[in-house]
């Protein structure tokens, strides 16, 4: 298993970012870059320019455990020239399905199978935000390299294009493809007799806040 963690990077102390948000009553400042295993790749203004490199052998199947460690941003994740087979989401096995782009929410884990079908080459690995509401996000793409064994470092990297950040259709298509691993061998025994009804509510509260914008703090 290879762990791939997608996250965010700030030029300032993250504790300060959170404290400033609490004082203002607004969302935290957007990050300066997204990261893959701690590296943003060649993003302007960031300290790490090389990016993460994942070395693979041709003709193998790798299990990638992809984790979204970003603060509050959903992310698209792609590997140029390769399809990913989704087999698990948040510790629950799914009916396997193939896709070239996965969507992963903050704190979520997704296990995918990667088949290294090429003989050699370098292929771009990318993560970018998904947001279809008028909310500010860090609209930068983090990149890494999938590097086949024996490929020269001077070889050109096969690139990929990321979806628009408001690609709702793609995100919905991905979530609609998730199915339980229901079969005769692994039946999903869902209770059919309802013996209790539960009511869940979520509310927004507006509290006085002298240091906040408009002197109010919105809390869920």
KEKE-3310 file (N, C-alpha, C; in steps of 0.2 Angstrom, whole numbers, plus 5000, padded with zeros to 4 digits):
npx = (5004:5003:5003:4995:4994:4984:4984:4985:4995:5002:5009:5010:5009:4998:4990:4989:4981:4969:4965:4964:4953:4943:4942:4938:4926:4924:4927:4943:4958:4962:4972:4990:4994:4990:4995:5004:5008:5015:5021:5020:5023:5028:5024:5021:5029:5030:5040:5044:5049:5051:5042:5033:5038:5033:5039:5037:5035:5034:5019:5013:5001:4996:4991:4984:4982:4972:4971:4962:4968:4966:4960:4946:4942:4935:4943:4949:4957:4969:4979:4989:4986:4982:4970:4960:4955:4942:4940:4937:4930:4932:4934:4925:4921:4918:4908:4919:4924:4929:4938:4945:4946:4945:4935:4937:4933:4936:4946:4942:4945:4951:4953:4962:4965:4979:4985:5000:5002:5010:5026:5037:5041:5036:5023:5010:5004:4990:4981:4967:4955:4938:4924:4908:4901:4899:4911:4926:4941:4957:4963:4973:4983:4990:5005:5013:5024:5022:5033:5041:5051:5068:5066:5073:5077:5077:5067:5052:5037:5021:5007:4991:4975:4965:4949:4936:4935:4922:4915:4902:4894:4904:4908:4896:4894:4904:4901:4888:4892:4896:4894:4888:4896:4888:4883:4880:4890:4895:4883:4873:4865:4852:4842:4824:4813:4806:4808:4810:4810:4820:4824:4834:4842:4850:4856:4859:4867:4868:4879:4883:4898:4911:4923:4921:4917:4903:4899:4895:4894:4894:4888:4888)
npy = (4994:5011:5027:5041:5058:5071:5088:5105:5120:5134:5150:5156:5154:5140:5140:5153:5157:5151:5157:5170:5169:5165:5176:5186:5180:5175:5164:5154:5161:5157:5144:5144:5135:5119:5102:5087:5073:5082:5091:5104:5104:5112:5126:5143:5154:5145:5135:5122:5115:5104:5093:5078:5061:5046:5031:5017:5000:4993:4984:4980:4980:4992:4997:5012:5022:5036:5051:5065:5078:5091:5107:5112:5109:5100:5089:5086:5072:5065:5054:5056:5048:5036:5024:5023:5011:5011:5004:5005:5016:5027:5016:5006:4994:4995:4992:4988:5001:5009:5024:5040:5051:5055:5060:5068:5071:5083:5075:5062:5045:5036:5021:5015:5005:5005:5001:4999:5001:5005:5004:5012:5029:5046:5052:5064:5067:5074:5086:5096:5109:5106:5116:5122:5132:5150:5153:5157:5148:5140:5140:5132:5120:5105:5095:5080:5067:5052:5039:5028:5014:5015:5025:5040:5054:5066:5064:5069:5074:5066:5075:5081:5087:5096:5095:5109:5120:5120:5109:5101:5091:5081:5078:5074:5063:5054:5051:5046:5034:5026:5011:4998:4983:4972:4956:4938:4932:4942:4948:4963:4965:4974:4980:4978:4980:4993:5000:5011:5029:5042:5060:5072:5087:5102:5118:5135:5147:5164:5174:5187:5196:5206:5208:5203:5203:5214:5213:5200:5182:5168:5152:5134)
npz = (5000:4996:5003:5000:5003:5003:5005:5013:5012:5021:5022:5034:5052:5056:5067:5070:5059:5062:5074:5070:5062:5071:5078:5069:5065:5052:5039:5039:5032:5015:5009:5004:4995:4988:4993:4990:4999:5007:4998:4987:4974:4958:4962:4961:4972:4983:4994:4992:4977:4969:4971:4976:4972:4965:4964:4953:4947:4930:4925:4937:4950:4961:4977:4982:4995:4997:5005:5011:5018:5019:5025:5023:5010:4996:4985:4968:4961:4951:4939:4926:4911:4916:4923:4938:4950:4961:4977:4990:5002:5015:5025:5021:5010:4992:4978:4965:4954:4939:4936:4930:4938:4954:4968:4983:5000:5014:5027:5023:5017:5003:4995:4981:4966:4956:4941:4933:4918:4908:4899:4902:4908:4914:4923:4927:4943:4951:4961:4964:4969:4972:4971:4970:4974:4978:4986:4993:4988:4988:4973:4967:4960:4966:4962:4958:4954:4945:4943:4932:4934:4928:4919:4912:4921:4914:4905:4896:4905:4905:4904:4912:4912:4924:4931:4929:4944:4948:4944:4945:4939:4936:4949:4955:4947:4951:4965:4963:4958:4968:4976:4987:4993:4989:4987:4984:4991:4999:5007:5009:5023:5026:5039:5038:5045:5053:5068:5076:5075:5071:5073:5066:5068:5061:5065:5063:5073:5079:5087:5098:5095:5099:5092:5079:5062:5058:5071:5074:5077:5068:5071:5070)
capx = (5000:5006:4999:4995:4990:4983:4983:4986:5001:5001:5015:5010:5007:4991:4986:4987:4976:4963:4964:4961:4946:4938:4941:4934:4919:4924:4931:4950:4961:4963:4979:4994:4995:4989:5001:5003:5013:5019:5025:5015:5026:5031:5019:5024:5029:5031:5047:5046:5048:5052:5036:5034:5039:5031:5042:5033:5038:5028:5016:5011:4995:4997:4985:4985:4977:4972:4969:4961:4970:4965:4956:4939:4941:4935:4948:4949:4963:4970:4985:4989:4987:4980:4963:4960:4949:4940:4938:4935:4929:4931:4934:4919:4922:4913:4909:4925:4923:4935:4937:4951:4946:4941:4933:4938:4931:4941:4946:4940:4950:4949:4958:4961:4970:4983:4989:5005:5001:5015:5033:5041:5038:5034:5016:5009:4999:4988:4975:4964:4949:4931:4919:4903:4897:4902:4915:4933:4945:4963:4962:4979:4984:4996:5007:5018:5026:5022:5040:5042:5058:5072:5065:5077:5075:5076:5061:5046:5032:5015:5003:4984:4971:4961:4942:4935:4933:4914:4913:4897:4892:4909:4908:4890:4894:4908:4897:4883:4895:4898:4889:4890:4899:4882:4883:4878:4895:4895:4876:4871:4859:4849:4835:4818:4808:4808:4805:4811:4811:4825:4824:4841:4842:4856:4854:4864:4866:4871:4880:4886:4905:4913:4929:4919:4914:4896:4898:4891:4898:4889:4890:4883)
capy = (5000:5017:5032:5048:5062:5078:5093:5112:5123:5141:5153:5158:5149:5138:5142:5160:5157:5149:5162:5176:5167:5165:5183:5189:5177:5173:5157:5155:5163:5151:5142:5147:5130:5112:5098:5079:5071:5088:5095:5107:5104:5119:5131:5149:5157:5140:5133:5116:5116:5098:5089:5071:5057:5039:5026:5011:4996:4992:4978:4979:4983:4996:5000:5018:5025:5043:5054:5072:5081:5098:5110:5111:5109:5094:5089:5081:5068:5062:5052:5056:5041:5030:5024:5021:5007:5013:4998:5007:5023:5027:5009:5002:4991:4997:4988:4991:5004:5013:5031:5044:5056:5054:5066:5066:5077:5083:5069:5056:5041:5032:5016:5014:5001:5008:4997:5002:4998:5007:5001:5017:5036:5050:5054:5069:5066:5081:5087:5102:5109:5106:5120:5124:5138:5156:5153:5158:5143:5140:5137:5130:5112:5102:5090:5075:5063:5044:5038:5021:5012:5015:5031:5045:5060:5071:5062:5073:5071:5066:5080:5079:5093:5095:5098:5115:5119:5120:5103:5098:5085:5076:5076:5070:5056:5050:5049:5041:5027:5022:5005:4994:4977:4968:4950:4932:4931:4947:4951:4969:4964:4980:4979:4980:4982:5000:5000:5018:5035:5047:5066:5075:5094:5106:5125:5141:5152:5170:5176:5193:5196:5212:5208:5200:5208:5215:5211:5194:5176:5162:5145:5128)
capz = (5000:4996:5006:4996:5007:5000:5011:5011:5015:5022:5023:5041:5057:5055:5073:5070:5054:5065:5079:5067:5059:5076:5080:5064:5063:5045:5037:5039:5025:5010:5010:4999:4990:4990:4994:4989:5003:5010:4993:4982:4967:4956:4963:4962:4979:4988:4996:4989:4970:4966:4972:4978:4967:4967:4960:4952:4942:4925:4925:4943:4953:4967:4981:4984:5000:4996:5011:5010:5025:5018:5030:5022:5003:4993:4980:4963:4961:4944:4937:4919:4907:4920:4927:4945:4952:4967:4980:4997:5004:5023:5028:5018:5003:4987:4971:4961:4947:4936:4934:4929:4942:4960:4972:4990:5005:5020:5032:5020:5014:4997:4992:4974:4963:4951:4936:4929:4911:4903:4900:4905:4907:4919:4923:4932:4948:4952:4965:4963:4973:4969:4974:4965:4977:4978:4992:4991:4989:4985:4967:4965:4959:4968:4958:4960:4948:4945:4939:4931:4935:4922:4915:4913:4924:4909:4900:4897:4909:4902:4908:4912:4913:4929:4929:4932:4951:4949:4940:4949:4936:4937:4956:4956:4944:4955:4971:4961:4956:4974:4978:4993:4990:4990:4983:4988:4996:5004:5007:5013:5026:5029:5042:5034:5050:5056:5075:5079:5071:5074:5070:5067:5066:5061:5065:5064:5079:5078:5094:5099:5095:5098:5087:5073:5057:5059:5078:5075:5075:5066:5073:5068)
cpx = (5004:5001:5000:4991:4990:4981:4984:4992:5000:5008:5016:5008:5000:4987:4984:4981:4969:4961:4961:4954:4941:4937:4937:4927:4919:4928:4938:4952:4962:4971:4983:4995:4992:4995:4999:5009:5018:5022:5020:5017:5028:5025:5022:5023:5029:5038:5049:5044:5048:5046:5038:5034:5038:5034:5038:5037:5032:5025:5013:5004:4997:4991:4987:4979:4977:4968:4968:4962:4969:4960:4948:4937:4940:4940:4947:4956:4964:4978:4985:4990:4985:4973:4964:4954:4947:4937:4936:4935:4928:4930:4928:4921:4917:4914:4914:4922:4929:4933:4944:4952:4942:4940:4933:4937:4936:4940:4944:4946:4947:4954:4956:4966:4973:4987:4994:5006:5006:5022:5038:5038:5037:5027:5014:5003:4997:4982:4973:4958:4943:4927:4914:4898:4901:4906:4922:4937:4952:4963:4969:4980:4991:4998:5013:5019:5026:5028:5041:5049:5062:5071:5070:5074:5073:5070:5056:5041:5025:5010:4995:4981:4966:4954:4941:4933:4926:4911:4908:4895:4897:4909:4902:4891:4899:4904:4892:4886:4897:4892:4892:4892:4894:4882:4881:4884:4896:4888:4876:4865:4856:4843:4829:4813:4810:4804:4807:4813:4815:4824:4831:4840:4849:4854:4860:4862:4870:4872:4884:4894:4908:4919:4927:4916:4906:4894:4894:4896:4893:4892:4885:4882)
cpy = (5006:5023:5038:5053:5069:5083:5100:5115:5131:5144:5156:5152:5147:5140:5149:5161:5156:5154:5168:5175:5167:5172:5187:5187:5175:5166:5159:5157:5156:5150:5145:5141:5123:5108:5091:5077:5076:5092:5097:5106:5111:5124:5138:5152:5151:5137:5127:5116:5109:5093:5082:5067:5050:5035:5020:5007:4994:4985:4976:4982:4986:4998:5006:5020:5032:5046:5062:5075:5089:5101:5109:5111:5102:5095:5084:5078:5064:5060:5052:5049:5035:5030:5021:5017:5008:5006:4999:5014:5023:5021:5005:5000:4993:4992:4992:4995:5008:5020:5035:5049:5054:5060:5064:5072:5077:5078:5062:5052:5037:5027:5015:5009:5005:5002:5000:4999:5000:5004:5006:5024:5039:5053:5059:5067:5073:5081:5094:5103:5109:5111:5123:5129:5144:5157:5153:5151:5144:5136:5135:5122:5110:5096:5086:5071:5055:5042:5031:5020:5012:5021:5036:5051:5066:5070:5067:5070:5072:5070:5077:5086:5091:5098:5105:5115:5118:5114:5099:5091:5079:5073:5072:5063:5051:5047:5044:5034:5023:5017:5001:4987:4972:4962:4944:4931:4936:4951:4958:4968:4970:4978:4982:4982:4988:5000:5007:5023:5040:5054:5070:5083:5098:5113:5129:5146:5158:5173:5183:5192:5202:5213:5205:5205:5208:5214:5205:5188:5171:5156:5140:5124)
cpz = (5000:4998:5002:5000:5004:5005:5008:5015:5015:5024:5030:5045:5057:5061:5073:5065:5058:5070:5076:5064:5065:5079:5076:5063:5056:5045:5037:5032:5021:5011:5004:4993:4993:4990:4992:4993:5005:5005:4988:4975:4964:4956:4964:4969:4985:4988:4992:4981:4966:4966:4974:4972:4969:4962:4959:4947:4937:4927:4932:4945:4960:4971:4984:4989:5000:5002:5010:5017:5024:5024:5029:5014:5000:4987:4974:4963:4954:4944:4930:4916:4911:4923:4934:4946:4959:4971:4987:4998:5012:5026:5026:5011:4999:4982:4967:4955:4945:4934:4933:4934:4948:4964:4979:4995:5010:5025:5029:5017:5008:4995:4985:4971:4957:4947:4932:4923:4906:4904:4903:4905:4914:4918:4928:4936:4950:4957:4965:4967:4969:4974:4969:4969:4977:4984:4989:4993:4986:4979:4964:4964:4961:4963:4961:4953:4949:4940:4938:4931:4928:4918:4917:4916:4919:4904:4902:4901:4905:4907:4908:4914:4919:4928:4932:4939:4952:4945:4944:4946:4937:4945:4958:4953:4948:4961:4969:4959:4962:4976:4983:4989:4992:4985:4987:4993:5001:5004:5011:5017:5030:5032:5038:5039:5053:5063:5079:5074:5074:5070:5071:5064:5066:5061:5065:5069:5077:5085:5093:5099:5094:5093:5080:5068:5058:5066:5079:5073:5074:5068:5071:5074)
residu = (UNK:UNK:UNK:UNK:UNK:UNK:UNK:UNK:UNK:UNK:UNK:UNK:UNK:UNK:UNK:UNK:UNK:UNK:UNK:UNK:UNK:UNK:UNK:UNK:UNK:UNK:UNK:UNK:UNK:UNK:UNK:UNK:UNK:UNK:UNK:UNK:UNK:UNK:UNK:UNK:UNK:UNK:UNK:UNK:UNK:UNK:UNK:UNK:UNK:UNK:UNK:UNK:UNK:UNK:UNK:UNK:UNK:UNK:UNK:UNK:UNK:UNK:UNK:UNK:UNK:UNK:UNK:UNK:UNK:UNK:UNK:UNK:UNK:UNK:UNK:UNK:UNK:UNK:UNK:UNK:UNK:UNK:UNK:UNK:UNK:UNK:UNK:UNK:UNK:UNK:UNK:UNK:UNK:UNK:UNK:UNK:UNK:UNK:UNK:UNK:UNK:UNK:UNK:UNK:UNK:UNK:UNK:UNK:UNK:UNK:UNK:UNK:UNK:UNK:UNK:UNK:UNK:UNK:UNK:UNK:UNK:UNK:UNK:UNK:UNK:UNK:UNK:UNK:UNK:UNK:UNK:UNK:UNK:UNK:UNK:UNK:UNK:UNK:UNK:UNK:UNK:UNK:UNK:UNK:UNK:UNK:UNK:UNK:UNK:UNK:UNK:UNK:UNK:UNK:UNK:UNK:UNK:UNK:UNK:UNK:UNK:UNK:UNK:UNK:UNK:UNK:UNK:UNK:UNK:UNK:UNK:UNK:UNK:UNK:UNK:UNK:UNK:UNK:UNK:UNK:UNK:UNK:UNK:UNK:UNK:UNK:UNK:UNK:UNK:UNK:UNK:UNK:UNK:UNK:UNK:UNK:UNK:UNK:UNK:UNK:UNK:UNK:UNK:UNK:UNK:UNK:UNK:UNK:UNK:UNK:UNK:UNK:UNK:UNK:UNK:UNK:UNK:UNK:UNK:UNK)
# end
